[in-house]
Amino acid sequence: MRKDNRKIVLRCQIEIQGLSKDTNRAIIHLTNSCKLNNLEPMRRKTIAGAITSGGFGLHSGEYAEMTLSPYDSGIVFKRNGVEIPAIPENVIDTRLNTTLGTGGVSIATVEHLMSALYGMGITDCMIEISGDEIPSMDGSALPFVQMIQAAEVKELDGETKPIVIDKPMSVEGEHAWIKVDPGMFSLSYEISFDNVAIGRQTYMYEGKGYVQEIAPARTFGLLSDVKDMVSMGFALGGGFHNALIFNDNKPLNPDGRRFKDECIRHKVLDMLGDLWLLGRPVLGGFHAYRANHGLHVAMALKVKEVAHERR
């Protein structure tokens, strides 16, 4: 039976233990495919049919329904009839999430969905949402990956080329930075927290095993920070169901951690999603230290500027 016109409703709570065989299959990301390593064009990809899910926003706490549909003109979010292309220039807020906006309409916390689109090699997709924040699901990118797998991936006629980094570049913040050097795609990330349960963590991602090693990592936070976050209007929908929460010396979630280094894996997840605002793979070695969404997006803008200059 063809699935082009189907609409599937998924529940927002997906258990990590219940991964399908499909979900666990090895996926080599397009940034390390043979075609891209040889700097050849690659086929653009979308999903084969529409798929719908709903859930509550991590920061707003509000319910929203979201539909992903086949498309052939990039990744575009749509709310109240207003289309917002997923490009770095449309980022309007990077405080604790990545928010896209244009024409007075905004959509918050797009990074986990963008990361899933990256991990599944989706270059084109229409995302229509009823509210102002993407559902948090379980706090990771895995439910979005499962949505894409259920809808299936379809190749388009068009092609895209990677952005090739040919000189070192960097962006800096307060005691934080991101650098990129010429070379094959890789992303090394380091975080350092005074909290002993998190501490210093490092991770190197080289474009392989996204579904198994990156997608399940949940957003995280400190219990001691929750009061301040709520006072600023954030984390109103947060809890053990969609975040990994720590006290002074251990995670408080009844199910514990999914990975010993789940926090740094989630930071990699976030940055992959923010870089996918470029809509193209990047051939270069990224190195991030204590970075955040603001620096992720700043690096995406810098990479795009250089790519534009070479045209």
C-alpha positions as CSV (number, residue, x, y, z in Angstrom):
1,M,0.0,0.0,0.0
2,R,1.4,3.4,-0.9
3,K,2.0,5.7,2.0
4,D,2.3,9.0,0.1
5,N,-1.0,10.4,1.4
6,R,-1.2,8.9,4.8
7,K,-1.2,10.8,8.1
8,I,0.1,8.9,11.1
9,V,-0.5,10.1,14.6
10,L,2.3,9.2,17.1
11,R,2.1,9.5,20.8
12,C,4.7,11.8,22.3
13,Q,5.9,9.3,24.9
14,I,8.2,6.8,23.2
15,E,10.2,4.4,25.4
16,I,13.9,4.0,24.7
17,Q,13.6,0.2,25.4
18,G,11.0,-0.1,22.7
19,L,13.2,0.8,19.8
20,S,12.2,-0.9,16.6
21,K,14.6,-3.0,14.5
22,D,14.4,-0.2,11.9
23,T,15.5,2.4,14.5
24,N,18.6,0.4,15.5
25,R,19.9,-0.2,12.0
26,A,23.3,1.4,11.3
27,I,23.0,4.7,9.6
28,I,26.1,6.5,8.2
29,H,25.4,10.1,7.9
30,L,25.6,11.8,4.6
31,T,28.5,14.0,5.7
32,N,30.7,11.0,5.6
33,S,29.3,9.3,2.5
34,C,31.6,8.4,-0.3
35,K,30.0,10.9,-2.6
36,L,30.6,13.8,-0.2
37,N,34.1,12.7,0.7
38,N,34.8,13.0,-3.0
39,L,33.0,16.4,-3.1
40,E,30.4,15.0,-5.5
41,P,26.8,16.3,-5.4
42,M,24.3,14.3,-3.4
43,R,20.6,13.7,-3.9
44,R,18.2,15.9,-1.8
45,K,15.8,14.0,0.4
46,T,12.4,14.5,1.9
47,I,9.9,12.2,3.6
48,A,7.5,10.0,1.6
49,G,4.3,10.9,3.4
50,A,2.8,13.2,5.9
51,I,3.1,12.3,9.6
52,T,1.6,14.1,12.7
53,S,2.5,14.1,16.4
54,G,1.6,16.3,19.3
55,G,3.0,17.1,22.7
56,F,3.9,19.8,25.2
57,G,6.7,22.4,24.8
58,L,9.7,22.1,27.1
59,H,9.7,25.9,27.9
60,S,6.1,27.1,27.2
61,G,4.4,24.0,28.7
62,E,1.8,24.5,26.0
63,Y,0.3,21.7,23.8
64,A,0.9,21.8,20.1
65,E,0.3,19.5,17.2
66,M,2.9,19.2,14.4
67,T,2.8,17.7,10.9
68,L,5.8,16.9,8.8
69,S,5.1,16.7,5.1
70,P,7.0,16.1,1.9
71,Y,8.5,19.2,0.3
72,D,11.1,20.1,-2.3
73,S,12.2,23.6,-1.3
74,G,14.4,23.2,1.8
75,I,13.2,22.8,5.4
76,V,10.4,25.2,6.2
77,F,8.3,25.7,9.4
78,K,4.8,27.0,9.1
79,R,2.5,28.5,11.7
80,N,-0.7,30.6,11.3
81,G,-0.1,30.6,7.6
82,V,3.3,32.1,7.9
83,E,6.3,30.2,6.4
84,I,9.6,30.4,8.2
85,P,12.6,28.9,6.3
86,A,15.0,27.1,8.6
87,I,18.0,29.2,7.9
88,P,20.5,30.9,10.3
89,E,19.3,34.4,9.4
90,N,15.8,33.6,10.8
91,V,17.1,32.7,14.3
92,I,15.6,35.4,16.6
93,D,16.5,33.9,20.1
94,T,19.1,31.5,21.4
95,R,18.4,31.6,25.1
96,L,18.3,28.0,26.2
97,N,16.9,27.0,22.8
98,T,16.9,28.0,19.1
99,T,13.9,30.0,18.1
100,L,13.1,30.8,14.5
101,G,10.9,33.8,13.5
102,T,9.7,36.1,10.8
103,G,6.8,38.4,10.3
104,G,5.9,38.5,13.9
105,V,5.5,34.7,14.1
106,S,8.0,32.5,16.0
107,I,8.6,28.8,16.7
108,A,10.8,27.9,19.6
109,T,13.0,24.9,20.4
110,V,13.5,23.7,16.8
111,E,17.0,22.2,17.5
112,H,16.0,18.6,18.4
113,L,13.8,18.2,15.3
114,M,16.5,19.9,13.1
115,S,19.0,17.5,14.6
116,A,16.8,14.5,13.7
117,L,16.4,15.8,10.1
118,Y,20.2,16.1,10.0
119,G,20.7,12.6,11.3
120,M,18.3,11.1,8.7
121,G,19.7,13.2,5.8
122,I,16.5,15.1,5.2
123,T,17.2,18.3,3.2
124,D,13.6,19.2,2.4
125,C,10.5,19.1,4.7
126,M,7.5,21.2,5.5
127,I,6.8,21.4,9.3
128,E,3.4,22.8,10.2
129,I,2.7,23.5,13.9
130,S,-0.3,24.7,15.8
131,G,1.6,26.4,18.6
132,D,4.7,28.5,19.2
133,E,7.1,25.7,20.3
134,I,8.0,22.3,19.0
135,P,6.8,19.5,21.3
136,S,9.5,18.3,23.6
137,M,8.6,14.6,23.3
138,D,11.1,12.8,25.6
139,G,13.7,15.6,25.5
140,S,15.8,13.9,22.8
141,A,15.8,13.7,19.0
142,L,14.8,10.0,19.0
143,P,11.0,10.4,18.7
144,F,11.5,12.7,15.7
145,V,13.8,10.1,14.1
146,Q,11.1,7.5,14.6
147,M,8.6,9.8,13.0
148,I,10.8,10.2,9.9
149,Q,11.4,6.4,9.8
150,A,7.7,5.8,9.9
151,A,7.0,8.3,7.1
152,E,9.9,6.9,5.2
153,V,12.6,8.8,3.3
154,K,12.3,9.7,-0.4
155,E,14.9,11.0,-2.8
156,L,14.2,14.1,-4.8
157,D,15.5,15.0,-8.3
158,G,17.7,17.9,-7.1
159,E,21.2,17.7,-5.8
160,T,23.2,19.6,-3.2
161,K,26.9,20.1,-2.6
162,P,28.7,20.3,0.7
163,I,30.2,23.5,2.1
164,V,33.9,22.9,2.1
165,I,35.9,24.6,4.8
166,D,39.2,25.8,3.3
167,K,40.5,28.0,6.1
168,P,40.3,28.0,10.0
169,M,37.4,30.0,11.5
170,S,36.2,30.6,15.0
171,V,33.6,32.3,17.1
172,E,34.0,33.1,20.8
173,G,31.9,33.8,23.9
174,E,32.6,34.2,27.6
175,H,34.9,31.2,28.4
176,A,33.5,29.4,25.4
177,W,34.3,29.0,21.7
178,I,33.8,27.0,18.5
179,K,36.5,26.5,15.9
180,V,36.4,24.8,12.5
181,D,39.4,23.6,10.5
182,P,39.7,22.3,6.9
183,G,39.3,18.5,6.7
184,M,36.7,15.7,6.8
185,F,33.6,16.3,8.8
186,S,33.9,15.8,12.6
187,L,32.6,17.4,15.7
188,S,34.5,17.3,19.0
189,Y,32.7,18.9,22.0
190,E,33.8,19.5,25.6
191,I,31.7,20.7,28.5
192,S,32.9,21.5,32.1
193,F,30.5,21.8,35.0
194,D,31.2,22.4,38.7
195,N,28.5,19.9,39.4
196,V,30.3,16.6,40.2
197,A,27.6,14.5,38.6
198,I,28.3,16.1,35.2
199,G,31.8,17.4,35.6
200,R,34.0,17.5,32.5
201,Q,32.9,15.5,29.5
202,T,34.2,15.2,25.9
203,Y,32.8,13.5,22.8
204,M,33.9,13.1,19.2
205,Y,31.3,12.6,16.5
206,E,32.4,11.6,13.0
207,G,29.1,11.2,11.2
208,K,28.4,7.6,12.1
209,G,25.9,6.0,14.5
210,Y,23.6,9.1,14.9
211,V,20.5,7.1,15.7
212,Q,22.1,4.9,18.3
213,E,24.7,7.2,19.8
214,I,23.3,10.7,19.6
215,A,19.6,10.8,19.0
216,P,18.5,9.2,22.4
217,A,20.5,11.8,24.5
218,R,18.1,14.1,26.4
219,T,18.3,17.7,27.3
220,F,19.6,18.2,30.8
221,G,19.7,20.7,33.7
222,L,20.4,21.3,37.3
223,L,17.6,21.3,39.9
224,S,19.2,24.3,41.5
225,D,18.7,26.3,38.2
226,V,15.0,25.5,37.7
227,K,13.6,28.3,39.9
228,D,15.6,30.9,37.9
229,M,14.7,29.4,34.6
230,V,11.0,29.4,35.5
231,S,11.2,33.0,36.6
232,M,12.5,33.9,33.1
233,G,9.7,32.0,31.4
234,F,11.6,28.8,30.6
235,A,11.3,25.1,31.5
236,L,7.5,25.6,32.3
237,G,6.9,22.2,30.7
238,G,10.0,20.4,31.9
239,G,10.1,17.3,34.1
240,F,11.6,13.8,34.4
241,H,9.6,12.8,31.3
242,N,11.5,15.1,29.0
243,A,14.8,16.1,30.7
244,L,17.7,14.6,32.6
245,I,17.7,16.5,35.9
246,F,20.6,16.6,38.4
247,N,21.0,17.6,42.0
248,D,24.4,18.3,43.5
249,N,25.8,14.8,43.0
250,K,23.5,12.5,40.9
251,P,20.7,12.4,38.3
252,L,17.2,12.4,39.9
253,N,15.4,10.7,37.1
254,P,14.0,7.3,38.2
255,D,15.3,5.6,35.1
256,G,18.8,7.2,35.4
257,R,20.9,8.1,32.4
258,R,20.7,6.6,29.0
259,F,24.5,7.0,28.6
260,K,27.2,7.7,31.2
261,D,28.1,10.8,29.1
262,E,24.5,11.7,28.1
263,C,25.0,15.4,28.7
264,I,27.8,15.9,26.2
265,R,26.0,13.7,23.6
266,H,23.1,16.0,23.9
267,K,25.3,19.0,23.3
268,V,26.5,17.3,20.1
269,L,22.8,16.7,19.2
270,D,22.0,20.4,19.7
271,M,24.9,21.6,17.6
272,L,24.2,19.2,14.8
273,G,20.7,20.6,14.7
274,D,21.8,24.2,14.7
275,L,24.3,23.6,12.0
276,W,21.6,21.9,9.8
277,L,20.1,25.4,9.5
278,L,22.7,25.6,6.7
279,G,20.7,23.0,4.8
280,R,24.0,21.5,3.5
281,P,26.6,19.2,4.9
282,V,29.9,20.8,5.9
283,L,33.3,19.3,5.3
284,G,35.4,20.5,8.1
285,G,36.5,19.6,11.6
286,F,34.5,21.4,14.3
287,H,35.7,21.8,17.9
288,A,33.4,23.3,20.5
289,Y,34.2,24.2,24.1
290,R,31.4,25.1,26.6
291,A,29.4,26.4,23.7
292,N,25.6,27.2,23.5
293,H,23.0,27.8,20.9
294,G,24.2,31.4,20.4
295,L,27.7,30.2,19.4
296,H,26.3,27.3,17.3
297,V,24.2,29.8,15.2
298,A,27.1,32.3,15.0
299,M,29.3,29.6,13.6
300,A,26.6,28.6,11.1
301,L,26.3,32.2,10.0
302,K,30.1,32.5,9.6
303,V,30.3,29.3,7.5
304,K,27.4,30.4,5.3
305,E,29.1,33.8,4.8
306,V,32.3,32.2,3.6
307,A,30.4,29.8,1.4
308,H,28.6,32.7,-0.2
309,E,31.8,34.6,-0.8
310,R,33.2,31.6,-2.8
311,R,30.2,31.5,-5.2
